[in-house]
Amino acid sequence: MVPQVRIPEAFEFLLQPARYKVAYGGRNAAKSWSFASVLLAKAAVEPLRILCTREFQASILESVYRVLKDQITALGLQSFFEVQKNIIRGKVGSEFIFKGLRMNIGEIKSTEGVDLCWVEEAQMASDESWSVLIPTIRKPNSEIWISFNTGQADDPTFKRFVASPPPDSIVRKINYDLNPFHSEVMEKEREYLLRVDPEAHDHIWLGNPLQISDACIFRGKFETDTFEAKEGEQLFFGSDWGFSNDPTALVRSFIRDNKLYVEHEAYGVGVELDEIPALFDAVPGSRDWPILADNSRPETISYVKKKASESSRPTNGPGVSKTGLRFCESLKRSWFTPDADTHWKSSKPIHGRRTGYQAKYCPSSYRPMTTSLIPCAIHAPTTSRPGSMQVSAGV
C-alpha cells in the first residue's frame, strides 16, 4: 500500500530530484506541514535515513519531531511508523533522527548514510553550520531540504540559497496566498497587520527580507548627548556573543527619569573566547556588576563564568530580548539630535584572528547603537567624555 498525502500545489517540487530543495517566504504558507507530509510519504515505502536539524535544538521538543508525530496521526500513517521517545522508525527500515547544528556539531559530522536532510527554521543557520553540514550529507543522490521564514537579506542561508543558489537547486518563494488551507482566522490577522503596519506585513506575510536599517530596534528613537551615571544609580550590563561576522558586545546602561541611557560599550568582530574577559574589562564596572547575557550560547556563558570573577559572572535567562523590548516600550520617546561639538580620539585596535581583519573595541563610542554593529574602521571615533549616547524607546 502506498500512502496518499495532500500538499499544496506549490510544494510539488519536493517530488522532483534535486540536491537542494528550498522553500522560503512568509507566515502560514504550510512549509513545515508540507515538508513533513512528503518526507513521511517517502519514508513509509523506502528505507530512508532522514536527518532533521536546525541551528538551535536543546531538546527533542525544539525539533520537528512533534510536527512529524502529528502528521503521522493526521494522515493515518500509524501502521507505517513506530514513534519512539527520541526517534521515529518506519516499518520498512526508515528512520528520522533529530540533532541541533550549533550544540551537536560533532555528532552531525559523524552522522553517516543520510539520504535526506531537512533543515527547519534555516534562517538561523550560520555559515559555520552549513560548512559542516553540507559535506556530511554526501551519500549518492542525497538531498538537503531547506525551509524558513525570510529573515534579513544578509542572513547566511538567504545569501547562500536564495541570492546565489548553488547548482542543482530548486528554490521557491511560497506565501500564504499559495496555501489552500489558509484559514479565516489567519486572514483576519494578516489584514489587520496590513492595515496598521504595512512594512511589517511586507516582511511577515509576503516574505520579503528585512534590510539592516529596518531591523534596528531603536531606529528613530534615540538621541546622542554627553552624560554619566551618578553615584548610587543602578547600572545594567548586557552582553551578546559574536559568531562568524557578528560582534561580541557588552554595554553598560542606566535608567533615569524613565529614559534608558547607554553609557559605555565594547565590542569586536572575531573575538576569541580567551579574549572576552579583556574585551569586557574595557567597560568600567564589568567585574563589579552582574551581566545579563544572550542565552543562545550557554557554552560561552559557562566559559566566561569560569574565567571571570564571581562578581562579574554573566547570567542568562529565557526571553531576554523579548523582555527588554517590552520594557523599552514603556520608556519616553526622544528624537535624534546630534552634538556637533564633540571631540574625538582613536580607540584601541584588537585583531580578530577568525576574520583576519582589524576589529575594534570601542568603549564609550559616540556612534548610535543602531550603527554600532558595523565593525569599527582603523580610526573609529570615540568620545573622550564619560557618556556618549542616550536611547529612549517608545512608539
TIDREN-512717 format. One record per residue (C-alpha): residue number from 1; y, x, z. Coordinates in pm, 1 decimal. Each point is the difference from the previous one (the first is absolute). Layout:
// TIDREN-512717
NUM / Y / X / Z
...
//
This chain:
// TIDREN-512717
1 / 0.0 / 0.0 / 0.0
2 / 342.5 / 136.1 / -98.8
3 / 280.1 / -122.9 / 232.7
4 / 297.0 / -172.6 / -157.8
5 / 350.7 / 64.5 / 137.1
6 / 337.5 / -138.2 / -96.2
7 / 295.0 / 234.8 / -34.6
8 / 344.7 / -44.3 / -156.4
9 / 7.8 / 86.3 / -368.7
10 / 243.1 / 284.0 / 73.6
11 / -280.7 / 189.4 / 174.0
12 / -251.8 / -11.5 / -282.6
13 / 84.0 / 365.0 / -69.9
14 / -211.9 / 83.1 / 304.7
15 / -306.0 / -79.0 / -213.0
16 / 89.4 / 266.3 / -257.4
17 / -113.5 / 362.3 / 42.8
18 / 279.2 / 242.5 / 96.3
19 / 39.7 / 293.7 / 234.7
20 / 305.5 / -155.6 / 167.6
21 / 67.4 / -371.1 / 40.7
22 / 337.0 / -72.6 / 157.3
23 / 146.8 / -332.4 / 111.6
24 / 346.1 / 3.0 / 157.9
25 / 287.6 / -240.4 / 42.3
26 / 131.3 / -254.2 / 245.6
27 / -131.8 / -226.2 / 270.3
28 / -269.6 / -267.6 / -36.5
29 / -140.4 / 125.5 / -329.8
30 / -361.4 / -18.2 / 123.8
31 / -52.4 / 374.1 / -44.8
32 / -223.6 / 61.1 / 303.5
33 / -190.3 / -324.8 / -48.5
34 / -71.4 / 75.9 / -366.7
35 / -101.0 / 362.4 / 58.9
36 / -239.7 / -108.1 / 275.6
37 / -153.2 / -275.8 / -213.2
38 / -73.8 / 223.9 / -298.4
39 / -135.9 / 283.1 / 214.4
40 / -232.8 / -239.9 / 182.1
41 / -120.8 / -146.2 / -328.8
42 / -81.8 / 349.4 / -126.1
43 / -161.5 / 113.6 / 324.2
44 / -218.5 / -310.6 / 11.6
45 / -193.1 / 109.6 / -310.7
46 / 48.0 / 380.9 / -15.9
47 / -79.7 / 265.5 / 264.3
48 / 358.7 / 122.3 / 18.4
49 / 153.0 / 217.4 / 269.1
50 / 354.1 / -128.0 / 56.2
51 / 254.3 / 187.2 / 210.6
52 / 277.7 / -221.7 / 137.6
53 / 290.9 / 203.3 / 127.8
54 / 366.3 / -3.2 / 86.4
55 / 246.8 / 253.9 / 135.6
56 / -12.6 / -119.2 / 361.4
57 / -315.6 / -145.0 / 152.5
58 / -55.8 / 57.2 / 370.0
59 / -278.6 / -258.8 / 17.1
60 / -215.3 / -221.7 / -221.0
61 / 236.9 / -287.2 / 81.7
62 / 275.7 / 171.0 / -200.3
63 / -215.1 / 23.5 / -315.3
64 / -90.5 / -250.4 / -271.2
65 / -323.3 / -67.4 / 189.1
66 / 126.1 / -341.4 / 110.6
67 / 113.1 / -91.7 / -352.2
68 / -344.9 / 81.9 / -138.5
69 / -176.8 / -177.8 / 283.2
70 / 207.8 / -316.3 / -52.6
71 / -55.2 / 11.9 / -375.8
72 / -376.5 / 27.4 / 45.0
73 / 13.2 / -329.9 / 186.5
74 / 253.1 / -164.8 / -233.5
75 / -201.6 / 93.7 / -309.9
76 / -332.7 / -97.7 / 153.4
77 / -142.0 / 352.9 / -28.4
78 / -164.0 / 17.6 / 343.9
79 / -344.8 / 37.8 / -156.1
80 / 115.7 / 311.4 / -189.1
81 / 151.0 / 195.5 / 290.4
82 / -63.4 / 106.9 / 356.3
83 / 327.2 / 32.7 / 191.6
84 / -37.0 / 259.0 / 274.4
85 / 248.9 / 125.5 / 257.9
86 / 149.9 / 284.7 / -204.0
87 / -157.6 / -36.1 / -342.8
88 / -98.2 / -268.0 / -251.4
89 / -332.8 / 46.1 / -179.5
90 / -125.5 / -178.2 / -309.4
91 / -361.8 / -110.3 / -38.8
92 / -25.4 / 207.7 / -321.9
93 / 96.6 / 321.4 / 180.3
94 / 377.7 / -14.1 / -32.9
95 / 228.7 / 82.2 / 289.6
96 / 366.8 / -24.5 / 96.6
97 / 130.1 / 279.9 / 224.7
98 / 342.2 / 10.9 / 164.9
99 / 208.6 / 309.9 / 75.7
100 / 367.7 / 79.8 / 51.5
101 / 156.9 / 271.3 / -212.8
102 / 240.5 / 149.0 / 254.1
103 / -231.1 / 12.4 / 302.7
104 / -336.2 / 50.6 / -174.3
105 / 92.7 / 242.5 / -274.1
106 / -288.6 / 233.0 / 90.9
107 / -249.0 / -285.5 / -26.1
108 / 152.6 / -107.7 / -330.0
109 / -58.0 / 349.6 / -140.5
110 / -365.6 / -10.6 / 96.8
111 / -65.3 / -349.5 / -135.8
112 / -246.3 / 30.3 / -287.7
113 / -119.7 / -229.9 / -274.5
114 / 286.2 / -250.6 / -3.7
115 / -12.0 / -232.0 / -301.4
116 / 316.0 / -197.9 / 74.6
117 / 290.9 / 75.2 / 230.9
118 / 245.5 / -270.8 / 100.3
119 / 333.4 / 125.3 / 140.7
120 / 176.6 / -294.9 / 162.9
121 / 369.6 / 4.2 / 101.6
122 / 20.3 / 307.6 / -218.9
123 / 379.0 / 18.4 / 20.4
124 / -57.4 / 181.4 / 330.7
125 / -224.7 / 271.8 / -143.7
126 / 147.9 / 350.1 / -7.4
127 / -29.6 / 266.3 / -266.8
128 / -223.9 / 197.2 / 235.2
129 / -236.2 / -293.3 / 36.7
130 / -21.1 / -49.4 / -377.0
131 / -63.3 / 371.3 / -52.7
132 / -305.2 / -24.1 / 227.2
133 / -128.5 / -342.2 / -102.6
134 / 9.1 / 28.7 / -380.1
135 / -232.5 / 302.4 / -34.0
136 / -230.4 / -150.9 / 262.7
137 / -69.5 / -299.8 / -225.8
138 / -177.9 / 212.3 / -261.5
139 / -321.9 / -183.4 / -82.2
140 / -41.6 / -66.4 / -375.7
141 / 169.1 / -328.7 / -98.0
142 / 150.3 / -35.8 / 349.7
143 / 317.1 / -205.5 / 33.6
144 / 299.4 / -15.0 / 232.2
145 / 150.1 / -344.9 / 56.0
146 / 353.1 / -10.0 / 138.6
147 / 184.9 / -301.9 / 139.6
148 / 339.5 / -11.5 / 166.6
149 / 324.6 / -186.2 / 47.0
150 / 281.0 / 200.9 / -153.1
151 / 190.9 / 221.6 / 241.2
152 / 258.6 / 256.8 / -102.1
153 / 40.9 / 152.1 / -344.4
154 / -70.3 / 347.3 / 138.5
155 / -322.1 / -91.2 / 183.5
156 / -274.9 / 244.7 / -107.1
157 / -230.0 / -281.8 / -113.7
158 / 267.0 / -170.5 / -209.9
159 / 101.3 / 326.8 / -166.2
160 / -359.6 / 106.4 / -62.5
161 / -151.4 / -324.9 / -128.7
162 / 289.0 / -217.7 / -121.4
163 / 283.0 / 227.7 / -110.9
164 / -237.1 / 258.3 / -156.6
165 / -355.6 / -137.4 / 1.8
166 / -284.4 / 244.3 / -70.4
167 / -229.7 / -34.3 / -302.8
168 / -263.4 / -273.9 / 5.1
169 / 212.9 / -231.0 / 214.4
170 / 52.5 / -374.0 / -7.3
171 / 320.8 / -88.0 / 183.3
172 / 112.1 / -357.7 / 57.7
173 / 304.0 / -140.2 / 177.2
174 / -113.5 / -331.7 / 145.9
175 / 222.2 / -240.7 / 191.9
176 / -33.0 / -344.6 / 155.0
177 / 64.0 / -173.7 / -333.2
178 / -333.4 / 131.2 / -133.7
179 / -188.6 / -131.0 / 301.9
180 / -132.3 / -352.8 / -66.7
181 / -71.0 / -32.3 / 373.6
182 / 367.4 / 50.0 / 94.6
183 / 50.8 / -267.9 / 264.2
184 / 283.4 / -242.1 / 61.0
185 / 60.5 / 156.4 / 341.8
186 / 50.9 / 344.9 / -152.2
187 / 212.5 / -141.0 / -281.4
188 / 239.9 / -147.4 / 256.0
189 / 18.5 / 340.9 / 169.2
190 / 76.6 / 163.9 / -333.6
191 / 268.6 / -250.2 / -93.1
192 / 165.0 / 39.4 / 338.4
193 / 18.2 / 379.0 / -29.0
194 / 133.9 / -26.0 / -354.4
195 / 277.5 / -222.8 / 129.3
196 / 103.2 / 208.7 / 302.6
197 / -75.1 / 355.3 / -119.9
198 / -54.5 / 45.7 / -376.1
199 / -34.7 / 379.0 / 34.5
200 / -280.0 / -32.4 / 253.7
201 / -166.1 / -261.9 / -221.7
202 / 13.1 / 240.9 / -293.7
203 / -193.6 / 254.9 / 201.9
204 / -233.5 / -213.1 / 212.6
205 / -99.2 / -266.4 / -251.5
206 / 66.9 / 161.4 / -338.7
207 / -140.5 / 337.9 / 98.5
208 / 292.7 / 210.8 / -114.4
209 / 27.1 / 332.7 / 183.3
210 / 264.3 / 73.5 / 257.6
211 / 236.3 / 284.1 / -73.0
212 / 82.7 / 240.4 / 282.2
213 / 346.7 / -150.6 / 47.2
214 / -149.5 / -349.3 / 28.0
215 / -243.9 / 113.1 / 267.9
216 / 263.6 / 146.9 / 232.5
217 / -5.8 / -204.3 / 318.7
218 / 361.6 / 66.8 / 94.0
219 / 152.1 / -22.0 / -347.1
220 / 353.6 / -137.8 / 33.4
221 / -31.2 / -33.4 / 378.3
222 / 127.5 / 329.1 / 138.8
223 / 309.8 / 212.5 / 36.3
224 / 52.4 / 368.6 / 73.8
225 / 207.7 / 121.8 / 290.6
226 / 16.2 / 268.2 / 268.6
227 / -146.2 / -80.3 / 341.5
228 / -235.6 / 121.3 / 269.6
229 / -208.6 / -155.5 / 274.5
230 / 159.5 / -31.4 / 342.1
231 / -149.3 / 114.4 / 327.0
232 / -257.3 / -251.4 / 120.1
233 / -53.9 / -179.6 / -332.4
234 / -358.8 / -79.7 / -97.0
235 / -117.6 / 216.1 / -290.7
236 / -267.3 / -102.2 / -250.5
237 / -204.2 / 245.8 / -206.7
238 / -205.7 / -104.7 / -302.6
239 / -214.9 / 208.6 / -233.0
240 / -164.8 / -50.5 / -336.7
241 / -271.6 / 228.5 / -134.7
242 / 38.0 / 149.5 / -344.4
243 / -276.8 / -0.5 / -258.6
244 / 13.8 / 154.5 / -346.5
245 / 368.6 / -20.6 / -102.9
246 / 103.5 / -220.1 / 292.2
247 / 193.4 / 165.1 / 284.2
248 / -103.1 / 43.0 / 359.5
249 / 298.8 / -123.5 / 197.9
250 / 133.4 / -53.2 / 351.0
251 / 313.9 / -194.7 / 90.5
252 / 184.5 / -43.4 / 326.6
253 / 196.8 / -320.2 / 53.2
254 / 163.3 / -217.2 / 263.4
255 / 142.3 / -351.4 / 25.7
256 / 355.6 / -76.7 / 102.3
257 / 178.2 / -334.6 / -23.6
258 / -295.8 / -147.1 / -187.9
259 / 25.3 / 268.0 / -270.7
260 / -261.2 / 259.8 / -85.6
261 / 128.1 / 359.2 / -21.1
262 / -219.0 / 263.3 / -169.2
263 / 136.0 / 316.3 / 157.2
264 / -233.8 / 280.6 / -107.5
265 / -270.2 / 46.9 / -261.4
266 / -236.8 / 275.1 / -110.7
267 / -233.5 / -15.3 / -295.2
268 / -182.0 / 212.7 / -253.1
269 / -225.1 / -41.9 / -301.3
270 / -330.2 / 187.4 / 5.4
271 / 12.2 / 64.0 / 375.1
272 / -334.5 / 131.4 / 126.0
273 / -152.8 / -129.6 / 322.8
274 / 75.2 / 313.7 / 197.3
275 / 365.9 / -17.3 / -110.1
276 / 59.4 / -350.2 / 138.4
277 / 89.3 / 108.8 / 358.4
278 / 267.6 / 236.3 / -135.6
279 / 132.3 / -275.8 / -225.0
280 / 23.7 / -244.3 / 291.0
281 / 174.2 / 262.0 / 213.9
282 / 291.4 / -19.1 / -246.3
283 / 84.0 / -337.3 / 156.2
284 / 153.3 / 44.9 / 348.2
285 / -200.2 / -162.8 / 277.4
286 / -320.1 / -45.5 / -197.1
287 / -201.6 / 164.5 / 280.8
288 / 162.5 / -215.7 / 267.9
289 / -52.2 / -348.9 / -143.7
290 / -301.5 / -195.4 / -134.0
291 / -33.1 / -9.2 / -377.4
292 / -114.7 / -317.9 / -175.4
293 / -204.3 / 103.9 / -305.1
294 / -140.3 / -159.6 / -313.1
295 / -352.9 / -99.4 / 103.6
296 / -150.7 / 38.0 / -349.7
297 / -64.2 / 369.0 / 74.9
298 / -190.8 / 1.4 / 332.6
299 / -145.1 / 343.6 / -70.3
300 / 351.2 / 144.8 / -30.6
301 / 110.9 / -171.5 / 320.0
302 / -302.1 / 143.6 / 180.3
303 / 80.0 / 349.8 / -122.2
304 / 367.8 / -16.8 / 97.1
305 / -93.7 / -135.1 / 342.7
306 / -210.4 / 307.7 / 58.9
307 / 265.3 / 240.1 / -123.4
308 / 299.6 / -158.5 / 167.8
309 / 77.7 / -33.5 / 368.1
310 / -101.4 / -311.5 / 189.4
311 / 355.9 / -134.7 / 5.5
312 / 41.9 / 23.1 / -379.0
313 / -324.9 / -156.9 / -107.0
314 / 37.4 / -238.3 / -293.4
315 / -135.1 / -344.0 / 77.3
316 / -118.9 / -252.8 / -250.4
317 / -47.3 / -372.7 / -11.8
318 / -81.9 / -278.1 / -246.4
319 / 274.2 / -158.2 / -201.8
320 / 260.6 / 266.9 / 70.1
321 / 189.6 / -55.1 / -326.6
322 / -7.2 / -379.7 / 15.9
323 / 109.3 / 1.0 / 363.8
324 / 291.0 / 229.3 / -84.6
325 / 109.3 / -212.1 / -293.7
326 / -7.9 / -316.7 / 207.3
327 / 216.8 / 173.1 / 259.1
328 / 247.6 / 127.6 / -259.6
329 / 54.1 / -355.2 / -121.2
330 / 174.2 / -72.4 / 331.5
331 / 249.2 / 286.0 / -27.8
332 / 358.4 / -35.5 / -114.3
333 / 96.1 / 31.6 / -363.6
334 / 206.1 / 290.7 / -121.3
335 / 115.1 / 135.4 / -335.1
336 / -3.7 / 349.0 / -148.5
337 / 324.3 / 189.9 / 66.0
338 / -35.4 / 371.6 / -79.0
339 / 198.2 / 257.4 / 193.8
340 / 186.6 / 220.6 / -248.3
341 / 107.1 / 263.5 / 254.7
342 / -342.4 / 131.5 / 94.7
343 / -58.3 / 374.8 / 17.6
344 / -337.5 / 122.6 / -122.8
345 / -234.8 / 283.4 / 82.9
346 / -333.6 / 105.1 / -147.0
347 / -329.4 / -94.0 / 160.8
348 / -295.7 / 226.9 / 62.4
349 / -248.0 / 29.5 / -289.9
350 / -370.5 / -29.8 / 77.6
351 / -256.7 / 47.3 / -273.9
352 / -259.3 / -273.8 / -48.0
353 / -317.5 / 187.3 / -86.9
354 / -173.5 / -301.4 / -148.1
355 / 271.1 / -93.6 / -248.3
356 / 111.1 / 351.4 / -88.7
357 / 373.9 / -73.0 / 7.2
358 / 257.0 / 23.4 / 273.8
359 / 8.9 / -288.1 / 242.8
360 / 280.5 / -24.2 / 250.3
361 / 15.5 / -96.0 / 363.7
362 / 329.9 / -181.2 / 31.4
363 / 90.7 / -82.4 / 361.5
364 / 302.2 / -224.4 / 29.5
365 / 21.7 / -58.5 / -375.1
366 / 315.0 / -175.7 / -113.6
367 / -181.3 / -163.2 / -289.7
368 / -100.6 / -367.3 / 49.9
369 / -357.6 / -73.0 / 100.6
370 / -52.1 / -183.8 / -327.6
371 / 27.0 / 328.1 / -187.5
372 / -151.8 / 232.2 / 259.5
373 / -342.9 / -48.0 / -153.9
374 / 107.7 / 229.6 / -285.9
375 / -88.3 / 367.8 / 70.9
376 / 311.2 / 197.9 / 89.7
377 / 141.5 / 239.0 / -255.4
378 / 43.3 / 365.3 / 95.1
379 / 351.5 / -68.9 / 126.5
380 / -49.5 / -350.0 / 135.6
381 / 310.7 / -90.7 / 201.9
382 / -27.1 / -83.5 / 367.4
383 / 281.7 / -79.5 / 237.4
384 / 78.6 / 235.9 / 284.7
385 / 92.7 / -284.4 / 227.0
386 / -260.6 / -159.2 / 227.4
387 / -0.7 / -346.2 / -154.5
388 / -26.6 / -72.4 / -368.2
389 / -114.6 / -345.9 / -90.5
390 / 17.6 / -354.9 / 127.7
391 / -245.7 / -259.9 / -117.2
392 / 67.4 / -366.1 / 58.3
393 / -254.6 / -231.7 / -151.8
394 / 39.8 / -368.6 / -52.4
395 / -31.6 / -274.8 / -255.4
//
